């Protein structure tokens, strides 16, 4: 079965409404959302808010975010990318969102009535966002020209436009020809082709013992993989089909944990691990932890691998 998510901007939608909507080409229901994020003092109708986000999270929906002011965002280059990423980061802190944010070129580079976006400007814009959020949390949204120019600068991609020119490296393709109505509003549907690294979690209704979620594991230095921890889970197992990986694990603040990065060091590990399917890395969940991050250095023979998390 194909995996379909939706994105939308004209209203808020309940998770139950989304999960019951048949949006796929073969009647598949939506299993995730890509919503819009901004700083909490700049939210308007198109942005998600804390109540909607928590509802989606607790239901087990996959979640990613877009950041977009207008179709000419990239014209500001590096400085604008950094500024917009700071706004997005404020939104992440407000929501508690640890996942990927797709920065947008919501038109062809050479679109009538708009200034020309050059590949260099777009790359600089994305580099500015990466300078604030880190490469592990920045993605690119746009047409084929934006996808091609973004390669090597970000690792996650949502392409819009014709399926016939969809690139083979993208995470998702936004179908602009069929826009299903969900909960009375028109949405875009996104065919998920490669995992977007965010683990559903939240309420105990979303947690199943030994349930496993796959995610992309980009190579590089000081990369990050973040996830929510389902209520009721006491142990995380990380499975990575690689040889050696240097890992630093961080529990992010839950209600009973210190704020920010002031965590107890007994919840932190930094050492060379040999992780594979036969010998997964097992981590006891800190009491009260609601989120976790793994910061790692990974240099494999193959540039991309699939890792997985499972909870028990």
C-alpha positions as CSV (number, residue, x, y, z in Angstrom):
1,X,0.0,0.0,0.0
2,X,1.2,3.5,-0.8
3,X,1.8,5.9,2.0
4,X,-0.1,9.2,1.7
5,X,0.1,12.3,3.9
6,X,-1.8,15.6,3.4
7,X,-0.9,19.2,3.8
8,X,-3.3,22.1,4.1
9,X,-3.5,25.7,5.1
10,X,-7.1,27.0,5.3
11,X,-8.2,25.5,8.7
12,X,-7.3,23.2,11.5
13,X,-8.2,19.5,11.3
14,X,-8.6,16.9,14.0
15,X,-6.4,13.9,13.8
16,X,-9.4,11.5,13.7
17,X,-10.7,13.4,10.6
18,X,-7.4,13.1,8.9
19,X,-6.8,9.4,9.7
20,X,-10.3,8.4,8.4
21,X,-9.9,10.3,5.1
22,X,-9.3,8.2,2.0
23,X,-6.9,10.3,0.0
24,X,-4.7,7.8,-1.9
25,X,-5.0,6.6,-5.4
26,X,-6.2,3.2,-4.2
27,X,-8.3,4.4,-1.3
28,X,-5.5,4.6,1.2
29,X,-6.2,6.7,4.3
30,X,-3.9,9.6,5.3
31,X,-1.2,8.5,7.8
32,X,0.6,11.8,8.3
33,X,0.5,15.6,7.8
34,X,2.8,18.4,6.7
35,X,1.7,21.6,8.4
36,X,3.0,25.2,8.5
37,X,5.1,26.5,11.4
38,X,6.1,30.0,12.5
39,X,7.1,31.8,15.7
40,X,4.2,31.7,18.2
41,X,3.6,35.5,17.9
42,X,3.2,35.3,14.2
43,X,0.7,32.5,13.8
44,X,-2.3,32.9,11.5
45,X,-4.9,30.5,10.0
46,X,-2.5,28.5,7.9
47,X,-0.2,27.6,10.8
48,X,-0.6,24.7,13.2
49,X,-0.9,25.5,16.9
50,X,-0.2,23.7,20.1
51,X,-3.7,22.1,20.4
52,X,-3.7,20.8,16.8
53,X,-0.1,19.6,17.0
54,X,-0.7,17.7,20.2
55,X,-3.8,16.1,18.8
56,X,-1.9,14.9,15.7
57,X,1.0,13.7,17.8
58,X,-1.1,11.8,20.3
59,X,-2.9,10.0,17.4
60,X,0.3,8.6,16.0
61,X,0.2,10.6,12.7
62,X,3.5,11.2,11.0
63,X,4.4,14.9,11.2
64,X,6.6,17.3,9.3
65,X,6.4,21.1,8.8
66,X,6.7,23.7,6.0
67,X,8.0,27.2,6.6
68,X,6.9,29.8,4.0
69,X,6.3,33.6,4.1
70,X,5.7,34.0,0.4
71,X,6.8,32.8,-3.0
72,X,9.9,35.0,-3.0
73,X,11.4,33.7,0.3
74,X,14.6,32.6,-1.3
75,X,15.4,36.0,-2.7
76,X,16.8,37.0,0.7
77,X,19.6,34.4,0.4
78,X,21.6,33.2,3.4
79,X,20.5,36.0,5.8
80,X,16.8,35.4,5.1
81,X,17.2,31.7,5.5
82,X,18.8,32.2,8.9
83,X,16.1,34.7,10.0
84,X,13.3,32.4,8.8
85,X,14.9,29.4,10.6
86,X,15.0,31.4,13.8
87,X,11.3,32.0,13.5
88,X,10.8,28.3,12.7
89,X,12.9,27.3,15.7
90,X,10.7,29.5,18.0
91,X,7.7,27.7,16.6
92,X,9.4,24.3,17.3
93,X,10.2,25.3,20.9
94,X,6.5,26.5,21.4
95,X,5.2,23.2,20.0
96,X,7.9,20.8,21.2
97,X,8.3,19.7,17.6
98,X,11.7,17.8,17.0
99,X,11.3,17.0,13.3
100,X,12.1,18.2,9.8
101,X,11.0,21.7,8.4
102,X,10.8,22.1,4.7
103,X,11.7,25.6,3.5
104,X,9.9,26.5,0.4
105,X,10.4,27.7,-3.2
106,X,6.7,27.7,-4.0
107,X,7.2,28.5,-7.7
108,X,9.5,27.8,-10.5
109,X,12.7,29.8,-10.3
110,X,11.9,31.7,-13.5
111,X,8.2,32.5,-12.9
112,X,6.4,35.4,-14.7
113,X,5.8,38.3,-12.4
114,X,8.5,37.3,-9.9
115,X,12.2,38.0,-9.6
116,X,14.5,35.3,-10.8
117,X,15.6,32.8,-8.1
118,X,19.0,31.6,-9.1
119,X,20.3,28.2,-7.9
120,X,23.0,30.1,-5.9
121,X,20.3,32.2,-4.1
122,X,18.3,29.1,-3.2
123,X,21.3,27.2,-1.9
124,X,22.3,30.2,0.2
125,X,18.8,30.4,1.6
126,X,18.9,26.8,2.6
127,X,22.4,27.1,4.0
128,X,21.2,30.0,6.2
129,X,18.4,27.8,7.6
130,X,20.9,25.0,8.2
131,X,23.1,27.4,10.1
132,X,20.3,27.8,12.7
133,X,18.6,24.4,12.7
134,X,21.3,22.0,11.7
135,X,21.2,20.0,8.5
136,X,19.4,17.1,10.0
137,X,16.2,19.3,10.5
138,X,16.1,21.2,7.2
139,X,14.4,20.1,4.0
140,X,13.5,21.7,0.6
141,X,10.1,22.0,-1.0
142,X,9.6,23.1,-4.6
143,X,9.6,22.1,-8.3
144,X,12.2,20.1,-10.1
145,X,14.6,23.1,-10.4
146,X,14.5,23.6,-6.6
147,X,15.1,19.8,-6.0
148,X,18.1,19.7,-8.3
149,X,19.7,22.9,-6.8
150,X,19.1,21.8,-3.2
151,X,21.0,18.5,-3.5
152,X,24.1,18.5,-1.3
153,X,22.7,21.3,0.9
154,X,19.8,19.5,2.6
155,X,18.8,15.8,2.9
156,X,15.0,15.9,2.7
157,X,12.9,16.9,-0.3
158,X,9.2,17.4,-1.1
159,X,8.7,17.9,-4.9
160,X,5.6,19.4,-6.4
161,X,4.7,19.4,-10.1
162,X,4.5,16.7,-12.7
163,X,5.1,13.1,-11.6
164,X,6.9,12.4,-14.8
165,X,9.8,14.6,-13.6
166,X,9.8,13.5,-10.0
167,X,13.4,13.0,-8.8
168,X,14.5,9.6,-7.6
169,X,16.0,11.0,-4.4
170,X,12.9,12.9,-3.0
171,X,11.1,11.9,0.2
172,X,7.7,12.9,-1.0
173,X,5.8,14.0,-4.2
174,X,3.0,16.5,-3.8
175,X,0.2,15.7,-6.3
176,X,-1.1,19.0,-7.6
177,X,-3.6,17.4,-10.0
178,X,-5.9,15.8,-7.4
179,X,-6.5,17.7,-4.1
180,X,-8.8,15.7,-1.8
181,X,-11.3,17.4,0.5
182,X,-10.8,16.4,4.1
183,X,-13.1,17.7,6.8
184,X,-14.7,20.1,4.3
185,X,-11.4,21.8,3.2
186,X,-9.3,21.2,0.1
187,X,-5.9,19.7,0.9
188,X,-2.8,18.6,-1.1
189,X,-1.9,14.9,-0.9
190,X,1.8,13.9,-0.6
191,X,3.0,10.5,-1.7
192,X,5.7,9.5,0.8
193,X,8.5,7.7,-1.1
194,X,11.3,7.8,1.5
195,X,10.9,8.2,5.3
196,X,10.8,11.6,6.8
197,X,12.6,11.3,10.2
198,X,9.9,11.8,12.9
199,X,8.6,9.1,15.1
200,X,4.9,9.2,16.0
201,X,4.3,9.1,19.7
202,X,2.4,10.8,22.5
203,X,-0.6,9.2,24.2
204,X,-0.8,5.6,25.2
205,X,-3.3,4.9,22.5
206,X,-0.5,5.4,20.0
207,X,1.9,3.0,21.7
208,X,2.1,-0.7,20.8
209,X,4.8,-3.0,22.4
210,X,7.7,-3.6,20.0
211,X,6.1,-1.3,17.3
212,X,8.9,-0.2,15.0
213,X,9.3,2.9,12.9
214,X,11.8,3.3,10.1
215,X,13.6,6.5,9.3
216,X,16.3,7.8,7.0
217,X,19.8,8.0,8.5
218,X,21.9,10.6,6.6
219,X,25.6,10.3,6.7
220,X,27.8,13.0,8.1
221,X,29.2,14.6,11.2
222,X,27.1,15.9,14.1
223,X,23.8,14.8,12.5
224,X,20.7,14.4,14.6
225,X,17.7,12.1,14.7
226,X,14.9,13.1,17.0
227,X,11.8,11.3,18.1
228,X,8.9,11.5,20.5
229,X,8.6,8.8,23.2
230,X,5.2,7.1,23.5
231,X,3.6,7.2,26.9
232,X,4.2,3.9,28.7
233,X,7.5,3.1,27.0
234,X,10.3,2.2,29.3
235,X,13.0,1.3,26.8
236,X,14.1,2.4,23.3
237,X,16.0,0.1,21.0
238,X,17.9,1.7,18.1
239,X,18.6,-0.6,15.1
240,X,21.1,0.6,12.5
241,X,22.5,-1.6,9.8
242,X,26.0,-0.1,9.9
243,X,29.4,-1.0,11.2
244,X,30.4,1.7,13.7
245,X,28.6,4.8,14.7
246,X,29.5,7.5,17.3
247,X,26.4,8.3,19.2
248,X,25.5,10.9,21.8
249,X,22.0,10.4,23.2
250,X,20.0,13.2,24.8
251,X,16.7,13.1,26.6
252,X,14.8,16.3,25.9
253,X,12.8,17.9,28.7
254,X,9.5,16.5,29.6
255,X,7.3,17.8,32.4
256,X,9.4,16.3,35.1
257,X,12.8,16.9,33.5
258,X,15.0,20.0,33.6
259,X,14.5,22.6,30.9
260,X,16.6,22.9,27.8
261,X,19.8,20.8,27.8
262,X,20.2,20.7,31.6
263,X,19.6,17.0,31.7
264,X,21.1,14.6,34.2
265,X,24.2,13.0,32.7
266,X,23.1,9.5,33.6
267,X,20.7,10.0,30.7
268,X,23.5,10.7,28.3
269,X,25.8,8.4,26.5
270,X,28.7,9.2,24.2
271,X,30.8,6.3,23.0
272,X,31.5,4.2,20.0
273,X,28.7,1.6,19.6
274,X,28.5,-1.3,17.3
275,X,24.8,-1.3,16.3
276,X,23.2,-3.8,14.0
277,X,19.9,-5.8,13.7
278,X,21.3,-8.6,15.8
279,X,22.7,-6.4,18.6
280,X,20.5,-3.3,18.9
281,X,21.4,-0.4,21.2
282,X,19.1,-0.5,24.2
283,X,18.4,2.6,26.2
284,X,16.3,2.9,29.3
285,X,13.8,5.8,29.1
286,X,14.3,8.5,31.6
287,X,11.2,8.9,33.9
288,X,9.1,11.7,32.5
289,X,10.9,12.0,29.2
290,X,8.6,12.8,26.3
291,X,11.3,13.4,23.6
292,X,14.7,12.1,22.7
293,X,17.5,13.0,20.2
294,X,20.4,11.1,19.0
295,X,23.4,13.1,17.7
296,X,25.7,11.0,15.7
297,X,28.7,10.8,13.3
298,X,28.2,8.3,10.5
299,X,30.5,7.6,7.5
300,X,29.2,4.5,5.7
301,X,30.1,2.9,2.4
302,X,26.6,3.8,1.2
303,X,25.4,7.4,1.6
304,X,22.0,6.6,3.0
305,X,20.7,3.8,5.2
306,X,17.5,3.1,7.0
307,X,17.6,3.0,10.8
308,X,14.7,2.1,13.1
309,X,13.4,2.8,16.6
310,X,11.3,0.4,18.6
311,X,9.8,0.8,22.1
312,X,8.9,-1.5,24.8
